[in-house]
Each structure stands twice: as structure tokens, then as C-alpha cells.
């Protein structure tokens, strides 16, 4: 089946919209910043059938890398990492913070023979992806690529790895005093409140 890139993006964004994981409007985020979009991937991933569909899309985009294991940063990456691992037929493990540093715990191991695919829900600055890559490298494994459902930053080139995002989506944020939506007089709401 030939699906245009734009149609594929829309199919992914539809799952986000259906589950309230992507709202359009004028929002006050928990950081205090304002945005015209609210993105909360946990809300799409709470639906197993949506999580599974997104995991399959990531697997389709990355299968050629022939990963032996999926590694995700906790907590945001765990559910989609699990689903990508299921679709690829490989282990799915996660790194978590201990004293501020991402580490493997719970008996999770990587070997020199492992080819690691780093999977996250949303990549913004690439910082947590890079940190997760370092966890795999420190364990002696090879990192064959990284993937995310949504790339908010468009900075994947800086990763120095094959990188696949199902959707590129900018979520610009503004200081309230510099917010163009406030300037237009649009009422601002907290995500989750009725609009
Ligand atoms: Zn505003």
C-alpha cells in the first residue's frame, strides 16, 4: 500500500487527537509557559491498541537496523519501547535515573553482541536519547539507531545515528508576556480543563 508521508503522519496524529494526547488551542503548561499545542504521549499510550499500532510503525521503520534489543529511558519511553520490542521480536529494557544518572538496573544487561535500538516517546532536545545511547555504549553494546513517535525539535541530525520519528511536530512555547495567543486575546486554559 502506498501511503504518502503526510497521510502516515496524519494517521499517527489522529491517534493522539482521539485520545486527547494532542490538543490545539491556547494552553498554560505545567512549566508556566504558554503554547498553542498540548502534547502528552502518555494519553495515547494508555490505550493498548494505539500503543501497539505505534510500536508496529516504529518496528517497520527500524527493522532494517536488525536490532537485538530495544533500550528506552524511563519513564516516558517504557511503554513504546515495550511495544516496539514486541513488534520487532526482541527484548525491551529500560534505563532509569539513579542519583541523576541514567543506568541499567533490575538485572538488565547488554552484551558486546547486542545491537541496540533506542526508543523514546517524544524527542525534544535529544538529551535523553544521547544519554540512553551512552548507557548502551558504556555496556559495550553497539547502538544501531534511535527512534521516537514524535520529534519535537527537528534536531535528529545532531544524534550522529540513524534516527526515525513517526512525526515531526513543533510545539512552540512562549513566556506569557511574549505569547502571541495572549496578544490576540485568546483565553488561556490548563490542559485537561474543559474548553
Ligand atoms: Zn498565552
Boltz pocket constraint, residues with backbone or C-beta under 6 A from the ligand:
constraints:
  - pocket:
      binder: B
      contacts: [[A, 26], [A, 27], [A, 34], [A, 35], [A, 176], [A, 179], [A, 180], [A, 181], [A, 182], [A, 183], [A, 186], [A, 188]]
      max_distance: 6.0
